[in-house]
Each structure stands twice: as structure tokens, then as C-alpha cells.
Amino acid sequence: MKIARIVGAEFEYRRPFLATAVRVLWNVVRLPIATVLLALEPVVGFICGLGLVLGVLACILFEISAVGPRFPLAKMLGISLGFGVIRFLYNGLLSIFVD
């Protein structure tokens, strides 16, 4: 009768010290920034959304009404659409710091 011998594989995974130190340092930097970004997210979302929608509506209304001698439509649309770009960039920044 043969007896099967089970050999235990002693495999221990150890992370290098430098990788662990960098990970801890990244979390020390990341967490306060993520906290501030998450706290300001409703305010930034409201202001950017309001600026985008009301800016575009104001541009359309002023262009149709022809109130002044010359309304800077392109400049005002650029500013209004810039609020949407700011919101997009803010969400991108938020996704970098919040895992």
C-alpha cells in the first residue's frame, strides 16, 4: 500500500516596502482632497448646471429680442458652455481621487 505524501507549498507573498510606502502616501494625500471634492460636489453641480442652462437661455432670448445694438452671442455661449466643461472636468477630477 502506497502512502501519498502531501507536500505543503509554503508560498508567502510580500509586498516590497517602497510600494507599500507609496500606497500609504497616496492615500494620505488622496483622502483629504477627496473629502473636500465630495463635500463641494452638490454646490459645484448646482452652480455649473444653473450657469449652463440660464446662460444658454439668456443667449437665445437676447439674440431673438435684439435688445442692444450688438449682442456678443459667441462669447456668451462660450462662457455658458464653459460651465458644462467645468462640471465635466470636476467629475473627472473627482473620479481620480475617489476610488
C-alpha positions as CSV (number, residue, x, y, z in Angstrom):
1,M,0.0,0.0,0.0
2,K,1.4,3.3,-1.1
3,I,1.1,6.3,1.1
4,A,0.6,9.6,-0.7
5,R,2.7,12.3,0.7
6,I,1.2,15.8,0.6
7,V,3.8,18.5,0.3
8,G,2.6,21.8,1.6
9,A,3.6,24.7,-0.7
10,E,4.9,27.4,1.5
11,F,4.3,30.5,-0.7
12,E,4.2,33.8,1.1
13,Y,3.6,36.9,-0.9
14,R,5.3,40.0,0.5
15,R,4.9,43.4,-1.0
16,P,8.0,45.5,-1.4
17,F,8.5,48.2,1.2
18,L,8.6,51.0,-1.3
19,A,5.3,50.0,-3.0
20,T,3.6,50.0,0.4
21,A,5.1,53.3,1.4
22,V,3.9,54.9,-1.9
23,R,0.4,53.5,-1.5
24,V,0.1,54.8,2.1
25,L,1.5,58.2,1.0
26,W,-1.0,58.3,-1.9
27,N,-3.9,57.6,0.5
28,V,-2.7,60.3,2.9
29,V,-2.8,62.8,0.0
30,R,-5.9,61.5,-1.7
31,L,-8.3,61.2,1.2
32,P,-8.4,64.9,2.3
33,I,-8.7,66.0,-1.3
34,A,-11.5,63.5,-2.0
35,T,-13.3,64.7,1.1
36,V,-13.3,68.3,0.0
37,L,-14.3,67.4,-3.5
38,L,-17.2,65.3,-2.3
39,A,-18.3,68.0,0.1
40,L,-18.3,70.6,-2.7
41,E,-19.9,68.4,-5.4
42,P,-23.5,69.5,-4.8
43,V,-22.6,73.2,-4.8
44,V,-20.4,72.9,-7.9
45,G,-23.0,70.8,-9.7
46,F,-25.8,73.3,-8.9
47,I,-23.8,76.4,-9.9
48,C,-22.4,74.9,-13.1
49,G,-25.8,73.5,-14.1
50,L,-27.5,76.7,-13.4
51,G,-24.9,78.7,-15.3
52,L,-25.1,76.5,-18.3
53,V,-28.9,76.4,-18.6
54,L,-29.6,80.0,-17.7
55,G,-26.7,81.2,-19.8
56,V,-27.9,79.4,-22.9
57,L,-31.4,80.6,-22.3
58,A,-30.3,84.2,-21.9
59,C,-28.2,83.9,-25.1
60,I,-31.2,82.7,-27.0
61,L,-33.6,85.3,-25.6
62,F,-31.2,88.2,-26.1
63,E,-30.4,87.1,-29.7
64,I,-34.1,86.8,-30.6
65,S,-35.1,90.1,-28.9
66,A,-32.3,92.2,-30.3
67,V,-32.3,94.4,-27.3
68,G,-28.9,96.0,-27.8
69,P,-27.1,97.2,-30.9
70,R,-24.9,94.1,-31.0
71,F,-25.2,91.1,-28.6
72,P,-21.9,89.1,-28.2
73,L,-23.6,85.8,-28.8
74,A,-20.5,83.7,-29.4
75,K,-18.7,85.0,-26.3
76,M,-21.8,84.5,-24.1
77,L,-22.4,81.0,-25.5
78,G,-18.7,80.2,-24.9
79,I,-19.0,81.3,-21.3
80,S,-22.2,79.3,-20.8
81,L,-20.9,76.2,-22.3
82,G,-17.7,76.6,-20.3
83,F,-19.8,75.9,-17.2
84,G,-20.6,72.5,-18.7
85,V,-16.9,71.9,-19.4
86,I,-16.0,72.9,-15.8
87,R,-18.6,70.4,-14.5
88,F,-17.1,67.7,-16.8
89,L,-13.6,68.4,-15.6
90,Y,-14.7,68.4,-11.9
91,N,-16.3,65.0,-12.3
92,G,-13.1,63.7,-13.9
93,L,-11.0,65.1,-11.0
94,L,-13.5,63.5,-8.6
95,S,-13.1,60.1,-10.3
96,I,-9.3,60.4,-10.0
97,F,-9.3,60.9,-6.2
98,V,-12.3,58.8,-5.3
99,D,-11.8,55.1,-5.9
